[in-house]
Amino acid sequence: MARTKEFDPDAVLQRALELFWENGYEATSMTDLVEHLGIGRASIYATFGSKHDLYLQALNRYLETRDPSLIELLSQPGPALPAVRTLVETYIAEAAEDRRRRGCMVVNAATEMVPGDEQVARFVESSWNTLEAALTSALTRARAQGEIAADSDPRALARFLLVFLQGVRVTSKGAMPPNWHRDAADQALAILR
């Protein structure tokens, strides 16, 4: 008779996500995972596969919880530009509030593991493509509604904002003064007037 699991795989995956998000992939050992997750090494392997497999599952979980809320924000009916501004303000606020300096797990994965890990690169690319598409759609609506100039290029603006927002995530991990992010956000938002 097969033994039943004495732990909730979903809860364990969430704890693994937190540990990888806090420490990164390389700095998280199997011993760290065993201690933090409260399950044995054999149970980790049997349930999630290798450390790398577990990391990919944790990264996927992060994307499943983060990306839909961004899409929802940018696809609300009505004026589109306020949603884009809210997105920028959200990134700035999160950067200021991130006292542990753990940043964004996608950006952390990109800076730690890309280009060497093709599987992680696909997750990162998917996340950034999703955000670019949502921004492009919102800015296309904004142009059609007269919120931004008729000669604006929504895709180019979306790509600018994507690069800016990911830069905020990277620089928030350092000791950059919060007013630098505020000043940069003001300039980014000024482009959308």
C-alpha positions in Angstrom: 0.0 0.0 0.0 1.4 3.4 -1.0 2.0 5.8 1.9 0.0 9.0 1.9 1.9 12.3 2.0 2.2 13.8 5.4 2.5 17.3 4.1 0.6 19.6 1.8 2.6 19.9 -1.5 0.9 23.2 -2.3 2.0 24.7 1.0 5.5 23.3 0.7 5.8 24.8 -2.8 4.8 28.2 -1.4 7.5 27.9 1.3 10.0 26.9 -1.4 9.0 29.9 -3.4 9.6 32.2 -0.4 13.1 30.6 0.2 14.2 30.8 -3.4 12.8 34.4 -3.7 14.7 35.4 -0.5 18.0 33.6 -1.3 18.1 32.9 -5.0 18.7 29.6 -6.7 22.4 29.1 -6.1 22.5 30.2 -2.5 19.7 27.8 -1.6 21.1 24.4 -0.9 19.1 21.1 -0.6 19.9 21.3 3.1 18.3 24.7 3.3 15.3 23.3 1.5 15.0 20.4 3.8 15.2 22.6 6.9 12.9 25.3 5.6 10.3 23.1 4.1 10.2 20.6 7.0 10.2 17.5 4.8 12.9 15.0 4.0 15.2 15.2 0.9 13.6 12.0 -0.5 10.1 13.6 -0.2 11.3 16.7 -2.0 12.7 14.5 -4.9 9.6 12.3 -5.0 7.2 15.2 -5.0 8.9 17.9 -6.9 11.9 16.3 -8.6 15.4 18.0 -8.5 16.2 21.3 -6.8 16.0 22.8 -10.3 12.6 21.3 -11.0 11.4 22.7 -7.6 12.8 26.1 -8.5 11.0 26.1 -11.9 7.7 25.1 -10.1 8.3 28.0 -7.6 9.0 30.4 -10.3 5.9 29.3 -12.2 3.8 29.8 -9.0 5.2 33.3 -8.6 4.2 34.1 -12.2 0.7 32.6 -11.8 0.0 34.9 -8.8 1.7 38.0 -10.2 1.1 38.3 -13.9 -2.8 37.9 -13.9 -3.2 40.9 -11.5 -1.1 43.1 -13.9 -3.2 42.0 -16.9 -6.3 42.7 -15.0 -5.1 46.2 -14.0 -4.2 47.1 -17.5 -7.3 45.7 -19.2 -9.9 47.5 -17.1 -12.6 49.2 -19.1 -12.6 53.0 -19.4 -9.6 55.3 -19.6 -6.3 53.3 -20.0 -3.7 55.8 -18.9 -4.7 55.8 -15.2 -4.1 52.1 -15.1 -0.6 52.5 -16.7 0.2 55.2 -14.1 -1.1 52.9 -11.3 1.2 50.2 -12.5 4.2 52.5 -12.5 3.3 53.8 -9.0 2.8 50.2 -7.8 6.4 49.3 -8.8 7.8 52.4 -7.2 5.8 51.8 -3.9 7.0 48.1 -3.9 10.6 49.2 -4.4 10.3 51.6 -1.4 8.6 49.0 0.8 11.0 46.1 0.0 13.0 46.4 3.2 14.5 42.9 2.8 15.6 43.9 -0.7 14.4 40.7 -2.3 13.1 42.4 -5.4 11.0 40.6 -8.0 11.6 36.9 -8.4 11.5 37.1 -12.2 14.1 39.8 -12.3 16.2 37.9 -9.7 15.9 34.8 -12.0 17.0 36.8 -15.0 20.0 38.4 -13.3 21.1 35.1 -11.6 20.4 32.4 -14.2 19.9 33.9 -17.7 21.3 33.4 -20.3 22.8 30.1 -18.9 19.5 28.4 -18.1 17.2 28.1 -21.1 14.2 26.9 -19.0 14.4 29.9 -16.7 15.0 32.2 -19.7 11.6 31.0 -21.1 9.8 31.8 -17.9 11.4 35.3 -17.8 10.7 35.9 -21.5 7.1 34.8 -21.1 6.6 37.1 -18.1 8.1 40.1 -19.9 6.2 39.3 -23.1 3.0 39.2 -21.1 3.6 42.6 -19.5 4.7 44.1 -22.9 1.5 42.9 -24.6 -0.7 44.2 -21.7 1.1 47.6 -21.8 0.9 47.8 -25.6 -2.8 47.0 -25.5 -3.5 49.6 -22.8 -1.5 52.2 -24.6 -3.2 51.4 -27.9 -6.5 52.1 -26.2 -5.1 55.2 -24.6 -4.1 56.5 -28.1 -7.5 55.6 -29.5 -9.2 57.4 -26.7 -7.1 60.5 -27.1 -5.2 60.1 -23.8 -1.8 60.1 -25.5 -0.7 61.7 -28.7 -2.1 60.3 -32.0 1.4 59.8 -33.3 2.6 57.8 -30.3 3.9 54.3 -30.8 2.2 52.1 -28.2 4.6 49.2 -28.6 7.7 51.4 -28.3 6.2 53.1 -25.2 5.3 49.7 -23.7 8.9 48.5 -24.3 10.3 51.7 -22.7 8.0 51.2 -19.7 8.9 47.5 -19.4 12.6 48.2 -19.4 12.1 51.1 -16.9 10.0 48.9 -14.6 12.5 46.0 -14.6 15.3 48.6 -13.9 13.3 49.7 -10.9 13.2 46.1 -9.7 17.0 45.7 -10.2 17.9 49.0 -8.5 15.5 48.4 -5.6 17.8 45.6 -4.5 20.6 48.1 -3.8 20.8 51.0 -1.4 19.4 53.5 -3.9 17.6 56.4 -2.2 13.8 56.1 -2.7 13.7 59.7 -4.2 15.7 58.4 -7.2 13.0 56.0 -8.1 10.4 58.7 -7.6 12.3 61.1 -9.8 12.7 58.5 -12.5 9.0 57.5 -12.3 8.0 61.2 -12.7 10.1 61.4 -15.9 8.7 58.1 -17.2 5.1 59.3 -16.5 5.8 62.6 -18.2 6.5 60.8 -21.5 2.8 59.6 -21.3 1.3 63.1 -21.1 
